[in-house]
Structures are given as C-alpha cells and as structure tokens.
Amino acid sequence: MDVFPDFGGVGATGELRAVIGALLMFVLIIAVLMLIISAIVWAISSSTGNPHTATKARLGAWVALGTAALAGAGVAWINFLLSVGERL
C-alpha cells in the first residue's frame, strides 16, 4: 500500500514550499540570534552576581537551542515520518 500525500492536489505548491522554506529560515536566524543574546546575558549576569537574570537568560538559551534544533530538523523529521507511513 502506497500512502503518500498528494502534493499535486493543492494549487501553487511551489509557492507554498518557497514560503515554508523562507519561514524556516527566519525561525532559524531568530533562534540563533536569541541563543547568542541569551548566552551573553547569562555570562554577564552570572559574573556580576545577578542570579534571577542569569536563570532567565539560561532558560532563554535552552528555549532558543530547542527551537533551532526543531526548526533545523523539521524537514528531516517530516521525511522520516513520510517514509514510515509508506511502510505501515
């Protein structure tokens, strides 16, 4: 049994793929910038003895890292799920 989404059934799939690709690029850029800023704030607040800000910056760094990982691996994850769906 071949189970695969019909990408031809939707009009303007090429434009849709381009828009999704552009959105993933923006998410990755913003996540990396957030990771850099959070790491800098974490380092500065830890060295100056501000534990509340250091905790918030550490949480921001972990969220940014998770977001970048999910956005970067999103295409591979979808391809994996599509290949698993074909074998079921």
Secondary structure as GFF3:
##gff-version 3
##sequence-region A 1 88
A	DSSP	three_ten_helix	7	9	.	.	.	ID=ss1
A	DSSP	alpha_helix	13	48	.	.	.	ID=ss2
A	DSSP	alpha_helix	51	87	.	.	.	ID=ss3
###
